[in-house]
């Protein structure tokens, strides 16, 4: 960008049990070049409705960055309004539907939460979400606090949306926009092979692997994530 250029519109999509805190450091760190908006994905029980709500609040055209469940919504945005997206960043997400074992785990968590046994993100669950070095530090605390703020009712809606989401594999070869794919090397929620699949099937996509990182790079490695998104936004 040249001095005086308008800032780039950027729409950021959080993941399951995440709120705007997930992307806070990136929105702040990119404020000199990007006008960031963080979508609310807590109100709807389908990715189609989530995408429609995000689009209604978004500028006419925008760069789109998403993490995990946000990636499922990003694919739906690209189905509903592909002409509005100028570039795409997909972190810790997958285009493929859940395998049966993973879907069964989701249904079990829905049943537990529906019966009133919603614990959010517990200390026991943190090793599945963040690298071991963050389990007992401020990052782990932030993850648990986000889940508590989002709460049980939104969790039920989000899990249902995830279970019902379409497989987006067929969409990937049709994408004709600058695409960044990122994943932590220790991501236990969305295997790094899913990001390699995205990179292999989206024309021209670039893959970045965060070292010593779990499922939440924007929180676990905020400076590295911000730098990566800066390069992606400014790339020709």
C-alpha positions in Angstrom: 0.0 0.0 0.0 1.1 3.5 -0.7 0.8 6.3 1.9 -2.7 7.6 1.9 -4.2 4.5 0.4 -7.5 3.4 1.9 -7.3 0.5 4.3 -8.2 -3.0 3.0 -11.6 -4.4 4.1 -10.9 -7.6 6.1 -13.6 -10.0 7.4 -12.4 -12.4 10.2 -14.4 -15.5 11.0 -13.9 -17.2 14.5 -14.1 -20.9 15.3 -16.3 -23.0 17.6 -16.7 -21.5 21.1 -14.6 -18.5 20.0 -15.5 -14.8 20.0 -13.8 -11.6 18.8 -10.9 -12.2 21.2 -9.6 -14.9 18.8 -8.7 -12.2 16.2 -8.1 -9.2 18.5 -4.3 -9.1 18.1 -4.5 -9.4 14.3 -7.2 -6.7 14.0 -5.0 -4.4 16.1 -1.7 -5.4 14.5 -3.1 -4.9 11.0 -4.9 -1.7 11.7 -2.5 0.4 9.6 -3.4 -1.5 6.4 -6.7 -3.2 7.1 -10.2 -2.2 8.3 -11.1 -5.4 10.2 -14.5 -6.7 11.1 -15.0 -9.8 13.2 -18.2 -11.7 12.4 -20.5 -13.0 15.1 -21.0 -16.7 14.4 -22.9 -17.5 17.6 -26.5 -16.7 16.6 -27.3 -19.3 13.9 -27.5 -23.1 13.6 -26.5 -23.5 10.0 -23.4 -22.4 8.0 -25.8 -20.9 5.4 -27.4 -18.6 8.0 -24.0 -17.8 9.5 -22.7 -16.8 6.1 -25.7 -14.7 5.3 -25.4 -12.9 8.6 -21.7 -12.2 8.1 -22.3 -11.0 4.5 -25.1 -8.7 5.6 -22.7 -6.9 7.9 -19.6 -7.0 5.6 -18.4 -4.3 3.1 -19.2 -4.8 -0.6 -15.8 -6.5 -1.2 -13.3 -7.8 1.4 -10.4 -10.1 2.1 -11.6 -13.2 4.1 -9.7 -14.9 6.9 -11.2 -17.8 8.9 -10.3 -20.4 11.5 -11.7 -23.9 12.0 -15.5 -23.6 12.0 -15.0 -20.1 10.4 -13.5 -21.9 7.5 -16.7 -23.9 6.9 -18.6 -20.5 6.9 -16.0 -19.1 4.5 -16.7 -21.8 2.0 -20.4 -21.0 2.3 -19.7 -17.3 1.7 -17.8 -18.3 -1.4 -20.9 -20.2 -2.5 -23.3 -17.4 -1.8 -21.3 -14.4 -2.9 -17.9 -15.3 -4.5 -17.7 -12.0 -6.3 -17.4 -10.2 -3.0 -14.2 -12.0 -1.7 -10.9 -10.6 -2.9 -8.5 -13.1 -1.2 -8.8 -16.0 1.2 -6.9 -17.2 4.3 -7.9 -20.6 5.8 -6.4 -21.5 9.2 -6.8 -24.9 11.0 -9.8 -25.9 8.9 -11.0 -28.5 6.4 -13.1 -28.6 3.3 -14.2 -32.2 3.9 -17.1 -33.4 6.0 -16.5 -35.0 9.3 -15.5 -38.7 9.2 -18.0 -40.9 11.0 -16.0 -41.2 14.2 -15.6 -37.4 14.5 -19.3 -36.8 13.8 -20.2 -39.3 16.5 -18.1 -37.3 19.0 -19.9 -34.1 18.0 -23.3 -35.8 18.5 -22.2 -37.0 21.9 -21.1 -33.5 22.9 -24.4 -32.1 21.6 -26.4 -34.7 23.7 -24.3 -33.8 26.8 -24.8 -30.1 26.4 -28.5 -30.5 25.6 -29.0 -32.4 28.9 -27.4 -29.5 30.8 -23.9 -30.8 31.1 -22.0 -28.1 29.2 -18.6 -27.5 30.7 -17.2 -25.2 27.9 -13.5 -25.7 27.5 -12.0 -27.3 30.6 -8.4 -27.6 31.6 -8.6 -31.3 30.6 -9.6 -30.3 27.1 -7.0 -27.6 26.5 -4.2 -30.0 25.3 -6.5 -30.8 22.3 -6.7 -27.1 21.5 -3.4 -25.5 22.2 0.2 -26.6 22.3 1.4 -28.0 25.6 3.3 -24.9 26.5 0.1 -22.9 26.6 -2.1 -25.2 28.7 -1.1 -23.5 31.9 -0.4 -19.9 30.7 -2.5 -16.9 29.7 -3.4 -18.4 26.4 -5.1 -21.4 28.0 -7.0 -19.0 30.3 -8.1 -16.9 27.3 -9.5 -20.0 25.5 -11.5 -21.1 28.5 -12.8 -17.6 29.0 -13.9 -17.4 25.4 -15.9 -20.6 25.7 -17.6 -19.4 28.8 -18.6 -16.1 27.2 -20.0 -17.9 24.1 -21.9 -20.3 26.3 -24.1 -23.4 26.0 -26.8 -22.2 23.7 -24.4 -20.9 21.1 -22.4 -24.1 21.4 -25.5 -26.2 20.5 -26.2 -24.0 17.5 -22.6 -24.1 16.3 -22.2 -27.9 16.7 -25.4 -28.5 14.8 -24.2 -26.2 12.0 -20.9 -28.1 11.8 -22.6 -31.5 11.7 -25.0 -30.3 8.9 -22.4 -28.5 6.8 -21.9 -29.5 3.2 -18.7 -31.1 2.0 -16.8 -28.3 0.2 -14.2 -30.3 -1.7 -15.7 -29.7 -5.1 -15.5 -26.0 -4.5 -11.8 -25.9 -4.1 -10.6 -26.3 -7.7 -13.0 -23.5 -8.8 -11.4 -20.9 -6.5 -9.5 -18.2 -8.4 -8.2 -15.9 -5.8 -5.0 -15.5 -3.7 -5.3 -18.1 -1.0 -3.2 -18.7 2.1 -3.6 -21.9 4.1 -2.1 -22.2 7.6 -2.0 -24.9 10.4 -0.2 -25.6 13.6 2.2 -28.6 13.4 0.6 -29.9 16.6 -3.0 -29.3 15.7 -5.0 -32.2 17.2 -8.4 -30.9 16.3 -7.9 -30.5 12.5 -5.1 -32.6 11.3 -2.4 -30.8 9.3 -3.1 -33.2 6.4 -6.4 -31.3 5.9 -4.5 -28.1 5.3 -2.2 -30.0 2.8 -5.4 -31.2 1.1 -6.6 -27.6 0.8 -3.2 -26.4 -0.5 -3.1 -29.2 -3.1 -6.7 -28.6 -4.4 -7.0 -24.8 -4.4 -5.1 -23.4 -7.5 -2.0 -21.4 -6.4 -2.6 -21.8 -2.7 0.3 -21.3 -0.3 0.7 -23.3 2.8 2.3 -22.2 6.1 2.9 -24.5 9.1 3.3 -22.9 12.5 5.9 -24.7 14.6 5.1 -25.6 18.2 1.5 -24.6 17.7 -1.9 -26.2 18.2 -5.3 -25.4 16.8 -5.4 -21.7 17.5 -2.5 -19.8 15.9 -4.0 -16.3 16.3 -3.9 -16.8 20.1 -0.9 -19.1 20.4 1.4 -17.2 17.9 -0.2 -13.8 17.5 2.8 -12.0 16.1 3.6 -14.7 13.6 -0.1 -14.9 12.5 -0.3 -11.1 12.1 2.9 -11.1 10.0 1.6 -13.9 7.8 -1.7 -12.1 7.2 0.1 -8.9 6.5 2.1 -10.6 3.7 -1.0 -12.2 2.4 -2.9 -8.9 2.3 -0.2 -7.0 0.6 0.9 -9.7 -1.9 0.3 -8.8 -5.5 
